[in-house]
Amino acid sequence: VGGAWFVATHDLGWSGFLALSLLVGAAISTHPEDRERALALEKSLYNELLETLSAQLAPLGLCADALAELDVLANFAERSLTLNLGCPTLDKRPGIMIEGGRHLVVEQLLDGPFIPNNTHLNDRQRMQVITGPNMGGKSTYMRQIALIVLLAHAGGWVPATAARIGPVDRIFTRIGAGDDLARGRSTFMVEMSETANILHNATSRSLVLMDEIGRGTSTFDGLSLAWACAVELATRLRAFTLFATHYFELTTLPEEYPGIVNVHLDAVEHGEGIVFLHAVRDGPANQSYGLQVATLAGVPRKVIELAQSAGASRFRFADTVGIMDPFQVYEVIRNLRKMSDLDLEMHAHDDLGMATANTLAAIRGGATHINTTVHGLG
């Protein structure tokens, strides 16, 4: 029976084998003894197959590993050619130097060209405080750097014209907003939990992405937490950090702590709208463009006008200072640190000097309604 079975299946091929199997199965299913013998034979043949394969497990494993590696390398090569990727340099020296970096995913979704940007992080420049409008590209810029570092350490080419990547032990991210209601955690609690994990585990060889720390609570608490986290990352941990924020007060950090620099995503006003240039420039942003972005989002015109009116009349820097936007506040803070009483007398008749003098007087007088930044100067 065995020889006949082999000849039949060999001559008929797989389709004949399946048909013959069904016929034999139907035949023996009516005889219990034949069924038992068939099951015993099936088990015997299966065990024989396992014994045959077990003797070849090592070479089969090597073959599988080689095919898997070849598959990955072939994919890397195809993607590198198709997506115009560049070969990175892995360096033993700490730092991340990227020329013409791009976001590999976002680039594929755009109708127009992607605007590449450079990134320089090293021992003398370990943190970038990133400002600029919403929709300006801050998160994209941060994430493209993380993706380039990850691809380089995985052995692939990267979306950049040139890249030198030093040792990076881990990549930490605190990006986006989301709650965890099932576990009783608010959006701010999730944000702080992720921040705590970073502060406990990041090292001087870590890459840290911090996006909008402190936005889920009051202005004073949020700004204070963002400031403290930035200082901790830049001084004690010394991690390579990209710190995006709308707290313009944090742009004074480079004046107090070495290794911190300001960069911003560029944008220009066009009529009543805004044009995002998506280019990273040195220095802090000069406007927040919040109302322009709200207009782009479709917020009703009456609401925008009400917001403009409120910003000009209801929300003041301090009761004793007058009306200033956050960027005037920044200039006041800078001058408070530099101006003596004689300087204040010399600038007594210009707007900035008057605002600075009023603010300083309010601080010395112990005013309780000073803006959080000035209050923090003590």
VOBA-1610 file (N, C-alpha, C; in pm, whole numbers, padded with zeros to 5 digits, always signed):
BEGIN
Val+00084-00121+00000Val+00000+00000+00000Val+00086+00125+00000Gly+00197+00120+00080Gly+00283+00237+00088Gly+00342+00272-00046Gly+00396+00170-00122Gly+00455+00197-00252Gly+00353+00251-00350Ala+00236+00189-00352Ala+00130+00236-00441Ala+00089+00379-00408Trp+00082+00406-00282Trp+00046+00543-00236Trp+00148+00644-00286Phe+00278+00609-00274Phe+00383+00701-00317Phe+00376+00726-00466Val+00362+00616-00544Val+00355+00630-00690Val+00236+00714-00732Ala+00124+00689-00669Ala+00001+00762-00705Ala+00017+00911-00676Thr+00065+00943-00557Thr+00077+01084-00521Thr+00185+01152-00603His+00292+01080-00634His+00401+01139-00712His+00353+01171-00854Asp+00276+01078-00915Asp+00230+01097-01052Asp+00119+01201-01063Leu+00034+01207-00963Leu-00083+01295-00972Leu-00053+01439-00932Gly+00055+01462-00859Gly+00083+01597-00810Gly-00002+01630-00689Trp+00004+01759-00646Trp-00064+01798-00522Trp-00216+01788-00535Ser-00269+01827-00648Ser-00415+01819-00662Ser-00463+01675-00658Gly-00385+01586-00723Gly-00420+01445-00717Gly-00403+01388-00578Phe-00298+01435-00510Phe-00274+01390-00373Phe-00391+01425-00282Leu-00440+01548-00296Leu-00551+01591-00212Leu-00677+01509-00244Ala-00703+01486-00374Ala-00821+01408-00412Ala-00810+01265-00361Leu-00690+01205-00377Leu-00670+01069-00331Leu-00681+01060-00179Ser-00632+01164-00111Ser-00641+01166+00036Ser-00787+01165+00079Leu-00868+01242+00011Leu-01010+01246+00047Leu-01077+01111+00024Leu-01041+01044-00088Leu-01101+00914-00117Leu-01060+00810-00013Val-00931+00810+00019Val-00881+00713+00119Val-00941+00743+00254Gly-00948+00873+00286Gly-01006+00910+00415Gly-01150+00866+00426Ala-01224+00882+00317Ala-01364+00839+00319Ala-01374+00687+00331Ala-01279+00617+00268Ala-01283+00470+00272Ala-01255+00417+00412Ile-01153+00469+00476Ile-01114+00414+00607Ile-01205+00466+00718Ser-01279+00576+00688Ser-01364+00629+00793Ser-01477+00534+00828Thr-01505+00438+00735Thr-01613+00344+00763Thr-01564+00220+00837His-01433+00207+00856His-01376+00092+00927His-01294+00142+01045Pro-01341+00122+01166Pro-01271+00173+01283Pro-01128+00124+01292Glu-01102-00001+01260Glu-00965-00054+01272Glu-00873+00018+01171Asp-00925+00040+01048Asp-00845+00111+00949Asp-00816+00255+00993Arg-00914+00315+01058Arg-00896+00452+01106Arg-00785+00458+01210Glu-00783+00362+01301Glu-00680+00360+01404Glu-00542+00339+01342Arg-00535+00246+01244Arg-00406+00223+01179Arg-00360+00349+01103Ala-00454+00418+01041Ala-00419+00540+00968Ala-00366+00649+01062Leu-00431+00666+01175Leu-00385+00765+01273Leu-00248+00729+01328Ala-00227+00600+01353Ala-00097+00557+01404Ala+00012+00582+01300Leu-00019+00552+01172Leu+00077+00577+01065Leu+00106+00726+01051Glu+00002+00807+01060Glu+00020+00952+01050Glu+00111+01004+01161Lys+00090+00954+01284Lys+00173+00997+01396Lys+00317+00952+01377Ser+00333+00829+01324Ser+00468+00777+01302Ser+00541+00861+01198Leu+00472+00893+01088Leu+00535+00974+00984Leu+00568+01115+01034Tyr+00480+01172+01116Tyr+00505+01305+01171Tyr+00626+01305+01262Asn+00638+01203+01349Asn+00754+01193+01438Asn+00882+01174+01358Glu+00872+01096+01249Glu+00990+01076+01165Glu+01034+01207+01100Leu+00935+01289+01060Leu+00966+01419+01002Leu+01036+01509+01103Leu+00985+01510+01227Leu+01046+01591+01332Leu+01190+01549+01359Glu+01215+01416+01363Glu+01350+01366+01386Glu+01444+01408+01273Thr+01392+01402+01150Thr+01475+01442+01036Thr+01510+01591+01043Leu+01409+01672+01077Leu+01433+01818+01085Leu+01521+01855+01203Ser+01506+01786+01317Ser+01583+01822+01436Ser+01732+01810+01412Ala+01772+01720+01325Ala+01915+01706+01295Ala+01966+01822+01211Gln+01876+01898+01151Gln+01915+02010+01064Gln+01872+02146+01120Leu+01837+02152+01250Leu+01787+02277+01306Leu+01890+02390+01299Ala+02016+02358+01330Ala+02119+02461+01329Ala+02135+02524+01190Pro+02158+02445+01085Pro+02170+02510+00953Pro+02041+02578+00906Leu+01924+02523+00943Leu+01799+02589+00908Leu+01786+02725+00977Gly+01828+02731+01105Gly+01825+02858+01178Gly+01918+02960+01117Leu+02039+02916+01077Leu+02132+03007+01012Leu+02076+03058+00880Cys+02010+02970+00807Cys+01949+03010+00680Cys+01839+03113+00702Ala+01755+03090+00804Ala+01647+03185+00835Ala+01703+03320+00876Asp+01809+03321+00960Asp+01871+03447+01002Asp+01930+03521+00883Ala+01995+03448+00794Ala+02056+03511+00677Ala+01950+03571+00585Leu+01840+03499+00566Leu+01731+03551+00482Leu+01668+03675+00545Ala+01651+03674+00678Ala+01592+03790+00747Ala+01684+03911+00733Glu+01815+03891+00752Glu+01909+04001+00740Glu+01913+04053+00596Leu+01914+03963+00501Leu+01913+04003+00361Leu+01787+04082+00327Asp+01675+04041+00383Asp+01548+04111+00358Asp+01556+04254+00410Val+01610+04273+00532Val+01622+04406+00591Val+01717+04493+00509Leu+01834+04438+00474Leu+01933+04516+00399Leu+01882+04553+00260Ala+01813+04459+00196Ala+01757+04490+00064Ala+01651+04600+00074Asn+01572+04595+00181Asn+01471+04699+00203Asn+01537+04834+00229Phe+01641+04835+00315Phe+01714+04959+00342Phe+01771+05017+00211Ala+01830+04931+00129Ala+01891+04977+00004Ala+01786+05036-00090Glu+01673+04966-00103Glu+01568+05015-00193Glu+01512+05148-00144Arg+01486+05159-00013Arg+01433+05282+00043Arg+01534+05397+00030Ser+01662+05367+00049Ser+01765+05471+00040Ser+01770+05531-00099Leu+01757+05447-00202Leu+01759+05497-00339Leu+01629+05570-00372Thr+01517+05512-00333Thr+01386+05569-00369Thr+01359+05700-00298Leu+01398+05710-00172Leu+01364+05826-00089Leu+01478+05926-00075Asn+01585+05907-00152Asn+01697+06001-00152Asn+01758+06017-00012Leu+01793+05906+00049Leu+01852+05908+00183Leu+02005+05918+00173Gly+02066+05964+00281Gly+02211+05979+00286Gly+02273+05890+00391Cys+02400+05858+00371Cys+02471+05770+00465Cys+02518+05849+00586Pro+02475+05814+00707Pro+02519+05886+00827Pro+02656+05838+00873Thr+02718+05917+00957Thr+02844+05880+01021Thr+02819+05860+01170Leu+02848+05741+01220Leu+02836+05715+01363Leu+02969+05748+01429Asp+02964+05838+01526Asp+03085+05893+01587Asp+03089+05857+01734Lys+03209+05837+01787Lys+03223+05810+01930Lys+03212+05938+02012Arg+03231+06052+01948Arg+03218+06179+02019Arg+03070+06213+02038Pro+03033+06268+02154Pro+02892+06302+02177Pro+02847+06417+02088Gly+02724+06408+02041Gly+02669+06516+01961Gly+02578+06465+01852Ile+02498+06555+01798Ile+02409+06526+01686Ile+02420+06641+01588Met+02481+06614+01474Met+02499+06716+01371Met+02427+06671+01244Ile+02325+06744+01205Ile+02243+06707+01089Ile+02237+06825+00993Glu+02267+06798+00868Glu+02255+06900+00763Glu+02142+06860+00669Gly+02050+06950+00647Gly+01940+06924+00554Gly+01851+06810+00598Gly+01819+06804+00727Gly+01734+06697+00779Gly+01589+06711+00736Arg+01523+06596+00713Arg+01384+06595+00670Arg+01306+06493+00752His+01173+06511+00757His+01087+06412+00823His+01040+06314+00717Leu+01082+06190+00729Leu+01063+06092+00624Leu+00915+06066+00594Val+00829+06068+00697Val+00687+06038+00677Val+00613+06159+00625Val+00631+06273+00690Val+00561+06395+00649Val+00597+06431+00505Glu+00722+06410+00468Glu+00767+06442+00333Glu+00687+06370+00226Gln+00648+06246+00255Gln+00573+06167+00156Gln+00429+06213+00142Leu+00378+06286+00240Leu+00238+06328+00239Leu+00216+06466+00183Leu+00325+06540+00159Leu+00314+06677+00111Leu+00297+06682-00040Asp+00220+06781-00084Asp+00208+06805-00228Asp+00331+06880-00281Gly+00387+06968-00198Gly+00504+07045-00237Gly+00630+06990-00173Pro+00742+07060-00191Pro+00869+07014-00133Pro+00873+07032+00018Phe+00946+06945+00085Phe+00966+06956+00228Phe+01083+07052+00254Ile+01068+07139+00353Ile+01174+07235+00386Ile+01273+07168+00482Pro+01396+07140+00437Pro+01495+07075+00525Pro+01553+07174+00624Asn+01601+07122+00738Asn+01660+07207+00841Asn+01784+07141+00899Asn+01871+07225+00952Asn+01995+07179+01015Asn+01977+07170+01165Thr+02053+07082+01229Thr+02050+07066+01374Thr+02192+07046+01425His+02231+07125+01526His+02363+07113+01585His+02349+07101+01736Leu+02378+06983+01789Leu+02382+06961+01933Leu+02518+06901+01966Asn+02585+06960+02065Asn+02716+06911+02106Asn+02740+06945+02251Asp+02863+06928+02298Asp+02891+06954+02440Asp+02868+07099+02479Arg+02885+07191+02385Arg+02866+07332+02415Arg+02722+07377+02391Gln+02644+07296+02326Gln+02506+07332+02292Gln+02419+07209+02306Arg+02369+07185+02428Arg+02297+07061+02457Arg+02146+07076+02456Met+02096+07198+02458Met+01951+07218+02458Met+01913+07329+02361Gln+01808+07302+02283Gln+01746+07404+02201Gln+01609+07436+02257Val+01586+07563+02293Val+01453+07609+02330Val+01386+07656+02200Ile+01279+07586+02161Ile+01218+07606+02030Ile+01086+07681+02046Thr+01077+07798+01985Thr+00954+07876+01989Thr+00903+07895+01847Gly+00783+07947+01837Gly+00721+07968+01706Gly+00573+07936+01713Pro+00499+07969+01607Pro+00354+07951+01610Pro+00312+07805+01602Asn+00191+07778+01649Asn+00131+07648+01621Asn+00121+07630+01470Met+00136+07507+01425Met+00137+07475+01282Met+00266+07518+01215Gly+00359+07577+01292Gly+00482+07627+01232Gly+00583+07518+01202Gly+00569+07400+01266Gly+00659+07290+01237Gly+00750+07250+01352Lys+00722+07296+01475Lys+00809+07263+01589Lys+00811+07113+01615Ser+00695+07051+01624Ser+00689+06907+01653Ser+00749+06825+01539Thr+00725+06866+01416Thr+00784+06795+01302Thr+00936+06801+01307Tyr+00989+06918+01336Tyr+01134+06935+01346Tyr+01193+06845+01455Met+01128+06840+01570Met+01177+06758+01680Met+01172+06609+01644Arg+01062+06566+01587Arg+01045+06424+01557Arg+01137+06378+01445Gln+01166+06466+01349Gln+01254+06423+01241Gln+01394+06396+01294Ile+01436+06471+01394Ile+01568+06447+01454Ile+01570+06311+01523Ala+01463+06280+01598Ala+01456+06150+01665Ala+01456+06036+01563Leu+01382+06052+01453Leu+01377+05948+01351Leu+01512+05929+01283Ile+01583+06037+01258Ile+01715+06028+01196Ile+01813+05956+01288Val+01810+05989+01417Val+01898+05922+01513Val+01865+05773+01522Leu+01736+05741+01526Leu+01694+05601+01536Leu+01735+05522+01412Leu+01712+05578+01294Leu+01749+05510+01170Leu+01900+05487+01162Ala+01976+05588+01202Ala+02122+05576+01196Ala+02172+05465+01287His+02118+05457+01407His+02163+05353+01501His+02108+05216+01464Ala+02004+05212+01382Ala+01951+05083+01335Ala+02029+05031+01215Gly+02119+05113+01161Gly+02200+05069+01048Gly+02151+05117+00914Gly+02051+05203+00911Gly+01998+05251+00785Gly+02053+05387+00746Trp+02029+05426+00624Trp+02058+05561+00580Trp+01946+05653+00627Val+01971+05785+00622Val+01882+05879+00688Val+01838+05989+00592Pro+01721+06052+00618Pro+01674+06162+00533Pro+01747+06293+00565Ala+01869+06304+00519Ala+01953+06422+00540Ala+02066+06420+00440Thr+02117+06539+00407Thr+02231+06545+00316Thr+02359+06501+00385Ala+02366+06522+00518Ala+02481+06477+00596Ala+02437+06465+00742Ala+02493+06367+00811Ala+02457+06348+00952Ala+02573+06281+01025Arg+02609+06338+01138Arg+02707+06276+01228Arg+02637+06253+01361Ile+02621+06129+01398Ile+02545+06093+01517Ile+02639+06030+01620Gly+02645+06090+01739Gly+02725+06034+01847Gly+02648+05927+01923Pro+02706+05877+02031Pro+02637+05773+02110Pro+02507+05826+02170Val+02400+05751+02153Val+02269+05784+02212Val+02216+05658+02277Asp+02199+05661+02410Asp+02155+05539+02478Asp+02004+05518+02470Arg+01925+05628+02474Arg+01780+05617+02468Arg+01721+05744+02409Ile+01602+05732+02355Ile+01526+05848+02307Ile+01401+05860+02391Phe+01386+05973+02460Phe+01268+06000+02543Phe+01182+06106+02474Thr+01049+06089+02481Thr+00960+06188+02422Thr+00847+06223+02518Arg+00814+06350+02524Arg+00694+06400+02592Arg+00625+06491+02492Ile+00541+06429+02408Ile+00479+06499+02296Ile+00331+06467+02293Gly+00251+06566+02259Gly+00108+06543+02243Gly+00034+06552+02375Ala-00098+06540+02366Ala-00184+06548+02484Ala-00289+06439+02477Gly-00307+06370+02588Gly-00409+06265+02594Gly-00429+06219+02736Asp-00553+06191+02773Asp-00581+06147+02910Asp-00587+05995+02914Asp-00607+05944+03035Asp-00622+05800+03058Asp-00735+05784+03159Leu-00858+05809+03111Leu-00973+05813+03201Leu-00998+05679+03268Ala-00969+05570+03198Ala-00995+05439+03256Ala-00913+05416+03382Arg-00799+05480+03390Arg-00713+05466+03509Arg-00719+05589+03598Gly-00811+05680+03566Gly-00829+05797+03651Gly-00718+05899+03640Arg-00656+05910+03521Arg-00546+06003+03504Arg-00585+06111+03404Ser-00574+06236+03447Ser-00607+06349+03360Ser-00495+06370+03258Thr-00521+06458+03163Thr-00420+06491+03062Thr-00293+06542+03127Phe-00308+06630+03226Phe-00190+06686+03293Phe-00117+06580+03374Met-00191+06488+03434Met-00127+06380+03510Met-00045+06289+03417Val-00100+06259+03301Val-00024+06179+03203Val+00102+06253+03161Glu+00087+06382+03136Glu+00201+06464+03098Glu+00309+06463+03205Met+00269+06479+03330Met+00366+06482+03439Met+00429+06344+03463Ser+00351+06237+03443Ser+00406+06102+03460Ser+00516+06076+03356Glu+00491+06117+03233Glu+00593+06100+03130Glu+00714+06188+03157Thr+00690+06308+03208Thr+00801+06397+03243Thr+00884+06338+03356Ala+00817+06282+03456Ala+00888+06222+03569Ala+00976+06107+03523Asn+00925+06025+03432Asn+01004+05914+03379Asn+01131+05964+03311Ile+01118+06073+03237Ile+01234+06129+03169Ile+01336+06182+03269Leu+01289+06257+03367Leu+01380+06318+03464Leu+01449+06214+03551His+01386+06098+03572His+01447+05993+03652His+01545+05906+03573Asn+01529+05900+03441Asn+01604+05800+03364Asn+01694+05854+03254Ala+01679+05979+03216Ala+01763+06034+03110Ala+01906+06051+03158Thr+02000+06037+03066Thr+02142+06053+03096Thr+02201+06157+03001Ser+02331+06181+03015Ser+02399+06277+02929Ser+02409+06227+02785Arg+02377+06099+02763Arg+02379+06044+02627Arg+02239+06022+02571Ser+02139+06073+02639Ser+02000+06055+02593Ser+01958+06171+02504Leu+01866+06141+02413Leu+01800+06243+02334Leu+01659+06261+02390Val+01625+06383+02429Val+01498+06411+02496Val+01418+06511+02412Leu+01292+06478+02386Leu+01200+06567+02315Leu+01090+06609+02413Met+01084+06738+02444Met+00984+06792+02537Met+00899+06894+02462Asp+00771+06867+02451Asp+00682+06953+02373Asp+00572+07010+02461Glu+00579+07140+02484Glu+00473+07212+02555Glu+00452+07163+02698Ile+00558+07151+02774Ile+00546+07113+02915Ile+00472+07222+02991Gly+00376+07181+03076Gly+00309+07273+03165Gly+00184+07338+03112Arg+00136+07298+02994Arg+00021+07366+02937Arg-00111+07319+02996Gly-00110+07208+03072Gly-00234+07153+03123Gly-00276+07205+03259Thr-00206+07309+03310Thr-00241+07363+03441Thr-00237+07516+03434Ser-00240+07582+03549Ser-00242+07728+03550Ser-00111+07784+03493Thr-00117+07909+03448Thr+00000+07971+03386Thr+00119+07971+03480Phe+00097+08009+03606Phe+00208+08017+03702Phe+00269+07880+03725Asp+00187+07780+03756Asp+00240+07645+03782Asp+00304+07586+03657Gly+00238+07603+03544Gly+00290+07546+03420Gly+00423+07606+03381Leu+00433+07739+03389Leu+00559+07805+03356Leu+00668+07765+03454Ser+00636+07758+03581Ser+00735+07721+03681Ser+00787+07579+03658Leu+00696+07485+03627Leu+00738+07348+03601Leu+00822+07339+03474Ala+00780+07409+03369Ala+00856+07407+03244Ala+00997+07462+03265Trp+01006+07570+03339Trp+01137+07631+03367Trp+01225+07533+03445Ala+01170+07474+03549Ala+01248+07383+03633Ala+01293+07259+03557Cys+01203+07204+03473Cys+01239+07086+03393Cys+01351+07119+03295Ala+01342+07234+03232Ala+01446+07274+03137Ala+01581+07291+03206Val+01580+07353+03322Val+01705+07373+03397Val+01764+07239+03439Glu+01680+07147+03487Glu+01727+07015+03530Glu+01789+06939+03413Leu+01724+06942+03299Leu+01776+06871+03181Leu+01907+06932+03132Ala+01917+07063+03141Ala+02035+07131+03087Ala+02154+07131+03182Thr+02130+07121+03312Thr+02240+07134+03409Thr+02281+07001+03470Arg+02190+06936+03542Arg+02229+06812+03610Arg+02233+06693+03514Leu+02131+06675+03435Leu+02127+06560+03345Leu+02211+06582+03220Arg+02213+06703+03169Arg+02290+06739+03050Arg+02254+06651+02931Ala+02128+06617+02918Ala+02081+06539+02803Ala+02071+06630+02681Phe+02085+06571+02564Phe+02060+06645+02441Phe+01909+06664+02431Thr+01865+06791+02436Thr+01722+06819+02456Thr+01669+06917+02352Leu+01552+06884+02299Leu+01475+06975+02215Leu+01351+07013+02294Phe+01340+07140+02332Phe+01240+07186+02428Phe+01151+07289+02360Ala+01037+07244+02307Ala+00943+07334+02240Ala+00847+07394+02342Thr+00820+07522+02328Thr+00735+07588+02427Thr+00669+07712+02367His+00554+07749+02426His+00491+07878+02398His+00511+07973+02515Tyr+00579+07928+02619Tyr+00615+08018+02730Tyr+00737+08099+02685Phe+00712+08219+02638Phe+00823+08298+02585Phe+00923+08336+02693Glu+00880+08328+02818Glu+00971+08359+02928Glu+01090+08264+02932Leu+01074+08143+02878Leu+01183+08046+02881Leu+01297+08083+02786Thr+01272+08179+02696Thr+01379+08218+02605Thr+01488+08298+02674Thr+01468+08329+02802Thr+01576+08394+02879Thr+01673+08293+02938Leu+01644+08165+02927Leu+01731+08062+02984Leu+01875+08070+02933Pro+01900+08093+02803Pro+02039+08099+02756Pro+02122+08207+02824Glu+02057+08310+02878Glu+02131+08416+02945Glu+02182+08371+03081Glu+02122+08267+03137Glu+02160+08223+03271Glu+02233+08090+03274Tyr+02210+08005+03174Tyr+02265+07871+03177Tyr+02341+07841+03048Pro+02468+07803+03059Pro+02543+07768+02938Pro+02489+07640+02876Gly+02507+07627+02747Gly+02464+07506+02678Gly+02322+07511+02626Ile+02250+07623+02650Ile+02113+07640+02601Ile+02112+07747+02493Val+02042+07722+02383Val+02030+07821+02276Val+01883+07832+02236Asn+01849+07945+02179Asn+01714+07968+02126Asn+01712+07946+01976Val+01610+07875+01927Val+01581+07868+01785Val+01430+07885+01768His+01388+07919+01648His+01244+07935+01625His+01210+07893+01483Leu+01083+07856+01465Leu+01029+07825+01333Leu+00972+07952+01274Asp+01017+07986+01156Asp+00985+08116+01098Asp+00844+08119+01039Ala+00784+08237+01044Ala+00653+08262+00984Ala+00641+08412+00959Val+00558+08449+00863Val+00536+08591+00833Val+00387+08616+00818Glu+00346+08736+00852Glu+00206+08775+00835Glu+00183+08818+00690His+00066+08780+00639His+00028+08819+00503His-00117+08865+00509Gly-00136+08997+00505Gly-00269+09052+00526Gly-00314+09022+00668Glu-00430+08959+00682Glu-00477+08919+00814Glu-00441+08773+00844Gly-00371+08708+00753Gly-00335+08568+00772Gly-00189+08551+00807Ile-00141+08429+00793Ile-00004+08395+00829Ile+00048+08291+00730Val+00174+08304+00695Val+00240+08209+00606Val+00350+08140+00685Phe+00343+08008+00694Phe+00444+07932+00767Phe+00559+07899+00673Leu+00679+07936+00713Leu+00797+07911+00630Leu+00866+07780+00666His+00836+07726+00785His+00889+07596+00829His+01041+07591+00832Ala+01106+07705+00840Ala+01251+07710+00845Ala+01297+07742+00986Val+01395+07668+01035Val+01448+07689+01170Val+01552+07800+01165Arg+01531+07904+01247Arg+01623+08017+01253Arg+01678+08031+01394Asp+01792+08094+01406Asp+01850+08121+01537Asp+01769+08227+01611Gly+01770+08220+01744Gly+01703+08319+01826Gly+01558+08284+01854Pro+01494+08358+01945Pro+01353+08331+01978Pro+01259+08389+01874Ala+01137+08338+01871Ala+01033+08393+01783Ala+00997+08534+01829Asn+00947+08615+01737Asn+00910+08751+01776Asn+00760+08769+01792Gln+00681+08665+01763Gln+00537+08670+01783Gln+00485+08530+01807Ser+00367+08523+01870Ser+00306+08391+01893Ser+00208+08352+01782Tyr+00150+08450+01714Tyr+00057+08428+01603Tyr-00064+08343+01644Gly-00102+08347+01771Gly-00213+08265+01818Gly-00345+08300+01751Leu-00374+08429+01738Leu-00501+08470+01678Leu-00506+08439+01529Gln-00391+08450+01463Gln-00389+08418+01319Gln-00414+08270+01296Val-00356+08184+01380Val-00378+08041+01367Val-00524+08007+01399Ala-00581+08075+01500Ala-00723+08053+01531Ala-00812+08092+01413Thr-00774+08198+01344Thr-00849+08239+01225Thr-00841+08133+01116Leu-00720+08079+01095Leu-00703+07971+00997Leu-00788+07850+01031Ala-00805+07826+01161Ala-00881+07709+01205Ala-01031+07727+01187Gly-01074+07849+01157Gly-01216+07873+01134Gly-01291+07928+01254Val-01219+07977+01354Val-01286+08041+01468Val-01363+08162+01416Pro-01491+08180+01458Pro-01572+08291+01406Pro-01505+08427+01422Arg-01526+08513+01326Arg-01462+08644+01324Arg-01496+08725+01450Lys-01620+08715+01497Lys-01658+08790+01616Lys-01577+08747+01738Val-01549+08617+01744Val-01468+08566+01857Val-01325+08618+01847Ile-01269+08621+01726Ile-01134+08673+01707Ile-01128+08820+01748Glu-01228+08898+01706Glu-01231+09040+01743Glu-01244+09059+01893Leu-01324+08974+01956Leu-01338+08982+02101Leu-01206+08949+02169Ala-01135+08850+02117Ala-01005+08813+02173Ala-00905+08927+02158Gln-00907+08993+02042Gln-00819+09107+02023Gln-00851+09219+02121Ser-00980+09241+02142Ser-01022+09345+02236Ser-00982+09310+02379Ala-01001+09183+02415Ala-00965+09140+02551Ala-00815+09151+02573Gly-00737+09113+02470Gly-00592+09121+02484Gly-00545+09264+02499Ala-00621+09358+02445Ala-00579+09497+02451Ala-00630+09570+02574Ser-00727+09512+02645Ser-00787+09587+02756Ser-00798+09509+02887Arg-00830+09378+02880Arg-00860+09306+03004Arg-00738+09237+03063Phe-00654+09177+02979Phe-00544+09097+03029Phe-00415+09178+03020Arg-00370+09219+03134Arg-00253+09307+03141Arg-00137+09234+03204Phe-00018+09283+03172Phe+00103+09225+03229Phe+00104+09239+03379Ala+00065+09350+03430Ala+00050+09371+03574Ala-00036+09496+03591Asp-00103+09506+03703Asp-00193+09619+03724Asp-00118+09752+03715Thr+00011+09752+03750Thr+00087+09876+03754Thr+00170+09899+03629Val+00166+09804+03534Val+00256+09813+03419Val+00186+09867+03296Gly+00066+09822+03268Gly-00001+09862+03147Gly-00013+09746+03051Ile-00045+09777+02928Ile-00075+09674+02829Ile+00053+09636+02755Met+00090+09508+02761Met+00206+09457+02688Met+00179+09315+02645Asp+00227+09281+02527Asp+00217+09142+02487Asp+00335+09065+02544Pro+00337+08930+02532Pro+00442+08851+02596Pro+00582+08888+02550Phe+00598+08944+02429Phe+00730+08974+02380Phe+00782+09105+02438Gln+00691+09198+02469Gln+00730+09315+02545Gln+00768+09275+02688Val+00694+09177+02742Val+00727+09125+02875Val+00870+09073+02876Tyr+00903+08999+02773Tyr+01038+08943+02763Tyr+01143+09053+02766Glu+01120+09160+02689Glu+01216+09270+02685Glu+01227+09338+02821Val+01114+09350+02890Val+01117+09409+03024Val+01203+09325+03118Ile+01185+09192+03113Ile+01261+09103+03200Ile+01410+09115+03171Arg+01445+09117+03043Arg+01585+09132+03005Arg+01644+09260+03062Asn+01568+09368+03050Asn+01618+09496+03097Asn+01620+09506+03248Leu+01527+09438+03316Leu+01528+09438+03462Leu+01659+09380+03515Arg+01711+09280+03442Arg+01834+09216+03487Arg+01956+09305+03462Lys+01944+09401+03371Lys+02060+09479+03328Lys+02057+09624+03377Met+01938+09676+03400Met+01926+09818+03427Met+01953+09853+03573Ser+02032+09954+03594Ser+02047+10013+03727Ser+01947+10128+03738Asp+01940+10190+03858Asp+01849+10304+03874Asp+01888+10418+03780Leu+02018+10435+03758Leu+02063+10540+03668Leu+02017+10511+03525Asp+02025+10385+03486Asp+01977+10346+03352Asp+01829+10377+03337Leu+01753+10348+03441Leu+01609+10372+03436Leu+01579+10521+03420Glu+01658+10606+03487Glu+01637+10749+03473Glu+01666+10795+03330Met+01770+10735+03269Met+01808+10773+03133Met+01700+10732+03032His+01629+10620+03060His+01527+10571+02968His+01385+10602+03017Ala+01375+10702+03102Ala+01246+10726+03168Ala+01136+10767+03072His+01171+10818+02954His+01068+10874+02867His+01036+10786+02746Asp+01103+10671+02732Asp+01061+10582+02623Asp+00972+10473+02681Asp+00894+10409+02593Asp+00792+10313+02638Asp+00853+10199+02717Leu+00962+10142+02667Leu+01022+10028+02734Leu+01079+10068+02869Gly+01142+10185+02873Gly+01197+10231+03000Gly+01089+10256+03103Met+00977+10315+03059Met+00866+10342+03152Met+00807+10211+03203Ala+00788+10114+03114Ala+00732+09986+03156Ala+00826+09916+03252Thr+00955+09924+03222Thr+01053+09859+03310Thr+01056+09926+03447Ala+01054+10058+03447Ala+01056+10131+03574Ala+00932+10100+03657Asn+00816+10097+03593Asn+00692+10066+03664Asn+00695+09926+03721Thr+00746+09831+03644Thr+00754+09694+03691Thr+00847+09682+03809Leu+00964+09744+03799Leu+01061+09739+03908Leu+01003+09804+04034Ala+00931+09913+04015Ala+00869+09978+04130Ala+00765+09888+04194Ala+00690+09817+04111Ala+00588+09726+04164Ala+00652+09614+04243Ile+00765+09560+04191Ile+00832+09452+04263Ile+00885+09503+04397Arg+00948+09619+04395Arg+01003+09673+04520Arg+00893+09707+04618Gly+00775+09741+04566Gly+00664+09776+04653Gly+00587+09655+04703Gly+00628+09535+04660Gly+00563+09414+04707Gly+00426+09392+04647Ala+00406+09435+04523Ala+00276+09414+04460Ala+00246+09266+04448Thr+00120+09230+04464Thr+00082+09088+04465Thr+00026+09041+04333His+00002+09133+04239His-00060+09092+04112His+00037+09106+03996Ile+00164+09080+04023Ile+00263+09087+03917Ile+00256+08961+03833Asn+00284+08977+03705Asn+00289+08861+03615Asn+00386+08757+03669Thr+00358+08632+03644Thr+00434+08522+03703Thr+00583+08532+03676Thr+00622+08577+03559Thr+00764+08584+03527Thr+00836+08681+03617Val+00781+08803+03627Val+00844+08903+03711Val+00840+08861+03856His+00728+08799+03898His+00717+08748+04034His+00830+08648+04062Gly+00861+08568+03963Gly+00965+08468+03981Gly+01104+08528+03998Leu+01124+08654+03952Leu+01255+08717+03968Leu+01283+08754+04112Gly+01173+08761+04193Gly+01187+08784+04336Gly+01238+08921+04370
//
